[in-house]
Amino acid sequence: MAESIINFTRGIPPADVFPVKDLIECGEAALRRDPYVLLQYSHSGYTPLHEWLGGQYGIGPDQILTSNSSLEIFSFITQHLLSPGARAFVELPSYDRAITLLRRTGAELAGIPLEEDGVNLSILEEELGKNVPVLMYVIADFHNPMGVTTSLEKRKRLVALAEEYGFWIVEDAPYRKLRYLGQDVPSLWSLSPARVLHMSSFSKVLSPGLRLGYVVGPAETIASLSQWAVDSYIGPVLPTQGMVYEYCRRGLLESNIERLKQVYRPRLQAVLSALDKYIPQATWTRPEGGFFVGVTLPEGSDIVSLQKQAEGEGLKLTDGRAFFPDPADGNRFLRIPFCSLTPEEIEEGVSRLARLL
């Protein structure tokens, strides 16, 4: 263990959790059943998958857009809704690639600080008083990179503000099904279907390589986004959609999610225990699910110099500055992804980090 490289950078599932045999069988079954649809162009995605997803949300297929990852969908949303100089809000910190896509539009970004139960509502309302955004990007369940979950009280206030001021909430929910502790909280979309665009994907609950994401929203908005998607790439990859539909149709998804929870729960507990044991001088979140624990390093720490030192100890760290619109705000921030590491690797990695600190 001491000489191995421990990677605390990317939040990816371990390859040994992929249901390879089932996916092979489902891919073959889908192509045999519907080859001339799945191998042809399609503007709208695979209709049976849209109908299955609609059944999960209690809506019609016209309220769903599927694409090659939820990140691609978010790029369509940002390009479609934002223009240079428009305003957009993100949580502080936030998903680094979402920040990148928002910056590409030329939008003005404002970060709303996260607390243990979601964004600071006082600061949010203060920013709304200055200038209303076109959209606010929110990861309400098991936040990336912080790991926190927004409370029901704050969710209700968020959607009430969106309705009052007329801005969109883009709810990114790839980890929502991966709850290891506690009770589910209603999604933002369920609280305000008219003002929330709810994105998710099969990357964390099935396989990232499938590159299959979706968004749920008002039919008129989904139609506009669908046309934007058609103009961008004609249509998504259909064989993947057929494979996933077959997998879901067979009732395999929920049992796979339960299996993942059994794998990931002890890994989350290992991170929290190791931080308690080795780095009590730091502060960190205590997630109830997802892939990440957000750590604020002790005073005097600098993530850039720490990264360089860590390489010599066989430890790879992510630059925490990437998760902030103003990189200087992330000098002491570290995201620890835990799902792809064993509990033993996690403890060893945190102990190496402690020695560096």
N, C-alpha and C positions, 0 to 999 in steps of 0.2 A: 504493500500500500504506500509506503513512504516514498518510493521512487516513481510511482505512477503519476500521470498528469490528471488533475481533477479540474473539471470544466464547470465553472460557475457563470457561464455566459448565456448560452441560448436556452430558451424555454421550449424544449422539444420532447416529445414522448420517446421513451426507449423503444428500440426496434422490436424487442421481444414481446411487446404487448400487441403488436399488429395481428389481427385475426386473418392471417394469410390464407389458410385453407378455405375458410368461408368466403373470402373475397374472390379467390380464384373460381370457386364454384358459382358464385353469384354473377361474376363477370361473364362466364361462359353461358349461363342460363339466360342472362339478359340479351346477349348477342344472338343466341339461337332463337329467342322468342320474338325479338323486334329488330332484326339486323338492318332493314332498309330505312328505319327511322334513326337508329343510333349511329349509323355510318354516313348520314347525310347532313347537310347544313340544317340548322334550325335557328330561327331568330329568337325564339322565346324560351329555349330550354326544353327539358323532357317533361311532357305534360303529366304522366303518371307520378313523377316525383313531386311536381307542384301540387298535385291533388293530395298526395300523402302529407306533405308539409302543411297544406291548408287544413287538413284534418287535425293535425297536432295543435294548430292555433285557433281552430274554430272559425276559419275564414275561407273565402273562395280563392282559387288559384290565380285570379287576376290581381290579388294583393301580394303576390310573391314574385321576386326576380331571383333567379339562380345565376351564378357566374363562377369564374375560375378563382375562387377564394373571396372571402369577405373583404380583404384588403383591396382587391380590384374593384369591388362594389363601392368601397369608400372613395376610391379615386374617381369613380363615376359621379358619386354624390358631390364631392368637392368641386369637380370641374363644372358640374351642372348648376350648382347653387351659388357658388362663390365667384367673385371677380376681384381684380386687383383693388385693394383699398377697403373691401368689405371686411366686416369684423367676424371673428370666430373665437369661441371660448374652448379651452381644454381644462381638464383637471391638472393640478400641479402637485406632483409630476404626472406625466401621461405617456402613453405608448409612443416610442420614438418614431416609428414609421408613420403613424398618424400625423405627428407633428411635421414630418417631412412632406407629406402629401398636402397638408394645409399650407405650408410655406410655398409650395410650388404654384399655388393659385395667386400668390401675391396678397393674400389676405393678411389683415392685422390680427395677430394672435394675442389673447390675454389669458393668463393662467389663473385659475381659481384654486387656492390652496386646499389640499385634502386634509381632513381630520380623520379620526378613527372610525367615524360613522358616515363618511362622505364629505362633500365639499363644504367649505365655510360659507353658509348662506348669507351672512352679513356682508362679506366681501363680494359675493355674487350679486346681491341686490345693489351694492354700491357701484359695481361695474355696469350693471344694467341702466342705472341712472345716468351714466356718462354717455353710453352709446349702445344700442341694442344690437346683438350679433345676428347674423343670418342663421347660425347653427351653434350648438354646443355639443362637443364630442364627450361621451361619458361611458366609462366601463363600470357599471354599478355592482357587478358581481365578481368578487375575487380579482380585484384590479391588477392590471399590468402597468407599472411594476410594483405597486405598493402591496397588493394582496387584500386590501380592505373591501368591505361590502357596505354599500350605502343603505342606511336604515330606512324603514318604511316611512317614518315621519319626514325624512329629507326627500325621499322619492316623491311623496305627495306634494311637497312644496316646490320641488323642481318642475314638475309637470304643470303645477298651477302657475308658476312664473312663465313657463313657455306659452301657456294659453293666454295669459294676460298680456305679454309683450309681443307675441306672435313670432317667436323664433322656433326653429327645429331642434329637437334633441335627437342626436344620432347615438343610439344605444348599442354598443359593441358587446356582445354576450357570448364569446366563444367558450368561456369556462363555466357558464351558468349551471350546466348539468353535473359538474364535478364538485359537488358539495360533500365534504367528509365529516363535518360536524355541524350542529345547529339545525335551524329550520329555514326552509326556503322563504324568500321575500318576493312579493309580486313584482314582475318586471315593470319597467317604466312604460313600455308599450301597452301593457294591460291596463295601466292607469290612465293613459291618454293616447288611444290609437290614432287620433287625428293629428297629433303633434310630434309623434315619435316614429323614427325609422329604426327598426330593430334588426340588427345584423347578427348573424352567427355563421358557423361553418361546421364541417365534419372533421376538421383537422385534429382537434384535441380529443374527440370522442371516437374516432375511427382511424384516420391516417392523414398526415399532412400532405403526403404525395398525391392524394386524390385531387387536391386543389379544387375543392367544391364548397362554395359559400352561398349565402342567400340573404335577402333583406325582405322584411315584412313592413308594409306601410299602406297608406290610402291608395285605392286603385288608380286614381288620376296621376298621383306622383309616381307610382310604380310604372305606369305606362310611359311617362316621360323619361324615366331612367332606362326603361327597356329600349326605347328608341335611341337614346344616347349610346347604350351598349351595342346595338345593332350597327350604328354608324362607326363605332370604334373597332369592332372585331367580327362583325356579321353574326356570330353566335358562339356559345360556350362549347366545351368539350362534352359531347353527349355520351360516349361509351362509359365514362366515369359516372355520369348521372344515372345511366341504366344500371350499372353495378350497384351503386348505393341504394337506388330504389329497390332493387331485388333484395338486398340485405335487410332493408327496413321492412319490406313487405313480408319477409319471412319471420319477423318479430325478433331479430337478433340484436338490434341496437341497444335496447334497455339492459339486456343481460351483459353486453359488452361494457356498458357504462358502469354497472355494478362491479364488474371484475376490475375495471380501472380504479375504482374507489378503493378496493381492497389493496391494490398495489401502491397507490399514492398516499393513502392516509398515514401509514407509518413513516413515510419519507418526510411529510410535513412535520410530524411530531419529532422526528430526528433533528430537523433544522432548529426548531424552537428549543429543544432540550440542549443542543450543542451551543446555541447562542447564550442561553442561561448559564451554562457551565463555563464557557471560555471567554465570552466578551460581555460581561455584565455592565461594562462602562458605556456600551453602545445602546441605542434604542431601536426597537423594531416593531413591526406590526404582528398581529397574531391572527392570520387568516383562518377561515373555516373551510377553505377549498381552493381550487385553482392550481396554479403552477409556481407562484412567487411569494417570497417574503421580502418586504422593503426594509432596508437597514439604514439608519443614520449613524455614521461612524463618529467616534469621539472627537471632541474639539481638537483642532490642530491636524486632523487627518486631511489628506489630499488624495483623491481617487486616482489621479494621473500618476503620481509618484508611487502609489501603492500598487497599481497595475504592473509597473516595471519591476518592483521588488518581488511581486508575487510570481512572476515568470521564473525567477531563480529558485523558487520553492515548489515548482511544479503545480502552480495554481493559476488558472485563467479567470480573470475578472472582467466584467463589463464596465465601460466608462459611464458612470452615473449621470454625467452632464448631458447625455443625449436625450434624457427623459424630460428635460426642462426647456421651455422656449428661450429662456436666458440661461445658457450653459453654466454660468457662474453659480447659479442656484444649486447645482448638483455636485459641487466639489466634494461633499462629504456623503454622497448618496451611493448605496450599493444595492443592486437587485440580486437576490439569491434564488435562482431557479432550482427546484429540487426533484422534479419528476423523473428525470433521466438518470439519477444517481441512486445507488443503494444507501440505506441508512449508515452503513460503515464508511462509505466514501464521503457522505455528507459530514459525519463527525470529524473525519480526518481533514477534510477541506476547511472546516470552521476552525479547527485547532491550528492549522497552518496560518490561517488569516489572523488568529489571535497572536501568534508569535510575531508576525510582521507588525501588528499594531503596538 
